[in-house]
């Protein structure tokens, strides 16, 4: 027989589309699909899809031109900065192995 295997019925996730009148109505925990659609879910599991036209209209609002607070100061990224020829960070530390115990042959050597 089936060995006691139970089958369950699949159900579609309930969905409702919401047209927002103010950006403050967008929740803090929204998600984005790979295509750029914004959505959120209610505690009951309903997926809320936010209206693209409203969101596009908000891109010209003063709040959209205000950077988020609590960002680290990264010149040229999160704050205006000068572009220099040489990176200021020491990139030699990326492959620095000092202080790590030696495992003998490397993974690449033992695979050959």
C-alpha positions as CSV (number, residue, x, y, z in Angstrom):
1,X,0.0,0.0,0.0
2,X,0.8,3.6,0.4
3,X,2.4,3.2,3.9
4,X,0.1,5.7,5.6
5,X,1.1,8.6,3.2
6,X,-1.4,11.5,3.4
7,X,-2.1,13.7,0.4
8,X,-3.0,17.3,0.9
9,X,-4.8,19.7,-1.4
10,X,-2.8,22.6,-2.7
11,X,-4.4,26.0,-2.4
12,X,-3.6,29.3,-4.1
13,X,-2.3,32.0,-1.8
14,X,-5.1,34.6,-1.4
15,X,-4.0,37.9,-3.1
16,X,-5.4,41.4,-3.0
17,X,-4.0,44.4,-4.9
18,X,-3.7,47.6,-2.9
19,X,-3.5,51.1,-4.4
20,X,-1.7,53.3,-1.9
21,X,-2.4,57.0,-1.4
22,X,0.7,57.7,0.7
23,X,4.2,56.2,0.9
24,X,3.7,55.8,4.7
25,X,1.2,53.1,3.9
26,X,3.9,50.8,2.6
27,X,5.0,48.4,5.4
28,X,8.6,48.2,6.5
29,X,8.8,44.4,5.7
30,X,7.8,44.3,2.1
31,X,9.4,41.9,-0.4
32,X,10.3,42.3,-4.1
33,X,9.9,39.7,-6.9
34,X,12.7,39.3,-9.4
35,X,10.6,41.4,-11.8
36,X,10.4,44.3,-9.4
37,X,6.8,43.8,-8.0
38,X,6.5,44.9,-4.4
39,X,4.4,42.7,-2.1
40,X,3.9,41.9,1.6
41,X,1.9,39.3,3.5
42,X,-0.6,39.7,6.3
43,X,-0.4,37.6,9.4
44,X,-3.2,35.4,7.9
45,X,-1.1,34.7,4.9
46,X,-2.7,36.9,2.3
47,X,-0.2,38.4,-0.2
48,X,-0.6,42.1,-0.8
49,X,0.7,43.4,-4.1
50,X,1.4,47.1,-4.2
51,X,0.4,49.3,-7.2
52,X,3.4,50.0,-9.5
53,X,1.9,53.4,-10.7
54,X,1.7,54.7,-7.1
55,X,5.3,53.6,-6.4
56,X,6.6,55.1,-9.6
57,X,4.8,58.4,-8.8
58,X,6.6,58.4,-5.4
59,X,10.1,58.3,-7.0
60,X,10.0,62.1,-7.4
61,X,8.9,62.8,-3.9
62,X,11.3,64.6,-1.5
63,X,11.5,61.5,0.7
64,X,12.8,59.5,-2.2
65,X,15.7,61.9,-2.6
66,X,16.6,61.7,1.1
67,X,19.2,59.0,2.0
68,X,18.2,56.5,4.6
69,X,19.5,57.2,8.1
70,X,22.1,55.0,10.0
71,X,24.2,54.2,6.9
72,X,28.0,53.9,7.4
73,X,30.0,56.7,5.9
74,X,31.6,55.3,2.7
75,X,33.0,58.2,0.6
76,X,31.7,58.0,-3.0
77,X,29.0,55.5,-2.0
78,X,26.9,56.7,0.9
79,X,28.4,60.2,1.0
80,X,30.1,62.5,-1.6
81,X,33.8,61.7,-1.9
82,X,36.8,62.0,-4.1
83,X,37.6,59.3,-6.6
84,X,41.3,58.3,-6.3
85,X,43.5,56.2,-8.5
86,X,44.6,53.9,-5.6
87,X,42.2,52.1,-3.3
88,X,42.8,53.2,0.3
89,X,41.9,49.8,1.8
90,X,44.8,47.3,2.1
91,X,43.7,44.5,-0.3
92,X,46.8,42.4,0.5
93,X,45.0,41.1,3.6
94,X,42.5,39.1,1.5
95,X,44.8,36.2,1.0
96,X,46.8,36.7,4.2
97,X,47.1,33.3,5.9
98,X,49.1,34.2,9.0
99,X,47.6,33.1,12.3
100,X,45.6,30.2,10.7
101,X,46.8,26.7,11.5
102,X,48.3,24.8,8.6
103,X,46.3,21.9,7.3
104,X,49.2,20.4,5.4
105,X,48.5,20.1,1.7
106,X,45.9,22.4,0.3
107,X,42.6,21.2,-1.0
108,X,43.8,21.7,-4.5
109,X,47.0,19.8,-4.0
110,X,45.3,16.8,-2.5
111,X,42.7,16.7,-5.3
112,X,45.4,16.3,-8.0
